[in-house]
Amino acid sequence: MVKKLLGRVRSRFNVAAAEVGDLDARAHARLGFTAVGSDRDIVRGVLERVIDFVEEQYLGEVVDEELEVEHYGS
């Protein structure tokens, strides 16, 4: 189920997606998504839509979310 969800997210939003923690847990999954771009607001918007999409799939309860946008370079 997790692999299928990650594949859907990757293809729909053109982001990197992976199970990033609790790999041995069967009752829950910790997922990570990342996007790269030159416009901070666009990257944030994409990641917010990813979160909304995951919640809309009703595969389980989203217990916590953290969104961080970092800027590198000049």
C-alpha positions as CSV (number, residue, x, y, z in Angstrom):
1,M,0.0,0.0,0.0
2,V,2.8,2.4,0.9
3,K,4.7,1.8,-2.4
4,K,1.6,2.4,-4.4
5,L,0.9,5.7,-2.7
6,L,4.5,6.8,-3.1
7,G,4.3,6.0,-6.8
8,R,1.1,8.0,-7.2
9,V,2.6,11.0,-5.5
10,R,5.8,10.8,-7.6
11,S,3.9,10.7,-10.9
12,R,1.3,13.3,-10.0
13,F,3.5,15.9,-8.4
14,N,7.0,15.3,-9.8
15,V,8.6,15.1,-6.4
16,A,10.9,12.6,-4.7
17,A,9.0,10.4,-2.3
18,A,10.2,7.7,0.1
19,E,9.5,5.8,3.3
20,V,12.0,7.4,5.6
21,G,11.5,5.9,9.0
22,D,9.9,3.1,11.0
23,L,10.6,0.7,8.1
24,D,9.9,-2.4,10.2
25,A,6.6,-1.1,11.5
26,R,3.5,-2.7,10.0
27,A,0.9,-0.4,11.7
28,H,2.3,2.9,10.4
29,A,4.6,4.5,8.0
30,R,6.8,7.6,8.0
31,L,6.9,9.2,4.6
32,G,9.1,12.0,3.2
33,F,8.6,14.1,0.1
34,T,10.9,16.7,-1.5
35,A,10.7,19.1,-4.3
36,V,13.4,21.4,-5.8
37,G,12.7,24.7,-7.6
38,S,13.7,28.3,-8.0
39,D,10.6,29.8,-6.5
40,R,10.0,29.2,-2.7
41,D,6.2,29.8,-3.0
42,I,5.8,27.3,-5.8
43,V,7.8,24.6,-3.9
44,R,5.8,25.2,-0.8
45,G,2.6,25.0,-2.8
46,V,3.6,21.7,-4.4
47,L,4.4,20.2,-1.0
48,E,1.1,21.4,0.5
49,R,-0.8,19.8,-2.4
50,V,1.1,16.6,-1.8
51,I,0.0,16.6,1.9
52,D,-3.6,17.2,0.8
53,F,-3.4,14.4,-1.7
54,V,-2.1,11.9,0.8
55,E,-4.8,12.9,3.3
56,E,-7.5,12.5,0.6
57,Q,-6.4,8.9,-0.1
58,Y,-8.0,7.8,3.2
59,L,-5.4,5.1,3.7
60,G,-4.9,6.0,7.3
61,E,-4.8,9.0,9.6
62,V,-2.1,11.6,9.1
63,V,-0.8,12.0,12.6
64,D,1.8,14.7,12.1
65,E,3.2,16.8,9.3
66,E,6.2,19.1,9.0
67,L,6.8,21.3,6.0
68,E,10.2,23.0,5.6
69,V,11.5,25.0,2.7
70,E,15.2,25.8,2.6
71,H,17.0,28.3,0.4
72,Y,20.5,27.7,-0.9
73,G,22.7,30.0,-2.9
74,S,22.5,33.7,-3.5
